[in-house]
Amino acid sequence: MKTCLLATLLLFLTACTHLVRPNFTQEISELRAGEYQLDTMHSYLLFRIDHLGLSKIIGRFNEIDASMDFDPKNPESLILNGVINASSIDVNNRDLESTLQEAAWFNTSQYPQLTFNSESVKTLESGQLEIAGSFTMRGITRPLLLTTTFNGGADNLITRKYTIGFSASAKLNRSDFGMDAFSAFAGDEIDVELHGEFLRQK
């Protein structure tokens, strides 16, 4: 009896999922071409950095935006541009957040934004895309590689726009951007993750 109830529940949930996201596909070739804008309400930029060699500080930026020009027939023509409000840093500690905005760290009064602009795209054997671009932080620009996964696309009944799910990861060294203070306490390498939804504009 329990098995029947569980099977019925799973079928119901599957049906609900298809109703909420009609025309869902995970095949890149079946996604829709167009100009896309990040859905900032459903997007997250996270980072992790070593702390004393004992644990990780995990934080996020609460104000991010991005645009994407995408053609599934030619994914390597993708263009991605993003901007981050540096003062929106969130590490669940207000004192530390204030410290991170000072001159030794993000220096947000002088450099209020972090930006990424893609320059080339390569398709990996895994099916992921490697997006090479320029990342600017604290007024210093360095190359950055984003390893990107398209999670799928569907008609979004909430926004009434076609939506693509997108995840990306990258690594960078803060010292490359002149942020080398307190190296005994905080590591140099930073792991970055982006999880977002892009809404098709046209």
N, C-alpha and C positions, 0 to 999 in steps of 0.2 A: 504493500500500500504506500509506504513512504517513498519507494522508488518511483511509483506512478506520479505522486504529488511533485517530486523533484523534477521529473521529466516535463510535467505540465508547466511548472514554474519557469524552467529554462526556455521552453518554447514561447511562453508569454513574454519573457524579457527580450528574447531575440526579435520577436515581432515588434516590440516597442522600440528597440534600437533602430530597426529599419524605418519605422514611422518618423523618428526624430531626425535621422540623417539619410533621406532617400538618395538613391543613385551613388551610394558609397562605393569606392574602389580604392585598392591599395597599389594598383599598377600605375607607375609613373606615366606610361604611354597613354593612359586613359584619362589622365587629369586634364583640366581645361586650361587652355592658354589664356593669358591676359595680364593686366596690370593689377597687382595685389597690394593691399595695405594691411599692416599688422592689426589684429584685434587686440588692443591693449588691455582689455578686460580679461582676456583668456591667454595671456602670455607672461612668461617668467624668465628672468635672467638671473642665474644663480652662480656663485663662485665659492671655491674652497681654497684655503691657504693653511699651510702647516703652522702650528702654534707650539713653540718650545720642543718640537719633536715628540710631543705627547698626545696631541689631538689635532683637530682641524677647526678653524673658524669657518663657519658657513654663513654666507650672507646673500643678499639679493639687491637688485636695483628696482625700485618700485615704479619708475617712470622711464619707459623705453618706447621707441617707435621705429618702424622700418617700412620700406617699400620693396616690392619684388616684381620684376618683369620676367615672366616665365612662359616657355613654350615647350610642351612635353615632347614635341617632335624633334626638338633640338635643345635638350636640357643644358648643354654646355654654353648656350647663349644667355643663360640666366644672369640677371643683374640684380644685386642685392645691396641696399644702402640702409644703414641703421644709425640711430642716435640714442644716447643714454644721458639722462640728467644725472650728473655726478653727485649732486647733493641729495638725491633720493636713495642713497645707500642705506641699507637696513640690515643690521646685525643683531637685532633684538637687545640693544644696549645703547641708550641715548648718549651716555658719556663717550663711549667708543665711537659712535657715529659722528659726534662733534669733532673728536680727535682726528678721525679719518678725513675730515674736510679741511684740515689745516695744511700749511705749506709743505710740510715734510711728507705728506701723503697725497691726496688728490688735488689739493690746492684749488678748491672749487670756486673761490672768489675770483681767481684769475683764469681758470680753465673750467668753465661750468659744464662742458659737454665732452663726452667720449663718442667717437664716430668710427664706423666701419664702412668701407666702400669696396665692393668686389671688383676684381680686375680680370680674373680668368677662372674657369671651372673645368674640372676633370671628373669623368665618371670612373669610379673604382670597381674592381672585380666584384665587390660585395653588393653593388648596385647603388651604394651611397654616392653622393657628390662631394668632391673636395673643392671648396670655394676658397680661392686665394685672393687676398685683398690687402688693403692698407688700414691699419688700426691706429687711431690717434688718441693719445691720453697725455695729459699735462703738456700739451703743445708739441709732443714728440710723436712722429709717425714711424711705424715699423710694420713689416710684413706680418700677416696673420693667416693661418689656415683654419678653416671651419670644416669639420667632417660632418656632413649633413645627411639626414634621413628624412624622406617624405613619408609621413605616416598614413597618408591617404587623403582623399577628397570626397566631398559630399555637398548636396544642397543643405544649407543651414536654415532650418525653419524658424529659428529664433531671430537671426539677423536678416533673413530673406536674401542672403547672398551666398554664392558658391564659396566654399571654404576649403583650404588646404591645411592639413596638420604638418608641422615642421619641427624637427629637433636638430640641434647642432651642438658640437663640443669643440673646445679649443684649449690650448695651453699657451701661456705667455709668462715671461719673467718680468716682474715689476721693476727690477733694476735697469732693464732696457729703456724704461720710460723715466729715468731719474728718480724713481721711488725706491731708494735703498736704505732708508732709515730703519733702525732697530732690527738689524738682521739677526741679532742673537735671539730675538723673541718671535719674529715672524719669518716664515720661509720666503724664498725668492719666487718659486714657481707657483702660478695660480691656475687652477683648473676652472674652466668656464663652461656652463651649460645654458643653452637657450631652448625653451619649449614654448611654441607659439602656434597660433592659428592666423592664417592670412585670408583676408576677405577679398574676393574678386571685385574690382571696381568697374572694369570694362574689358 
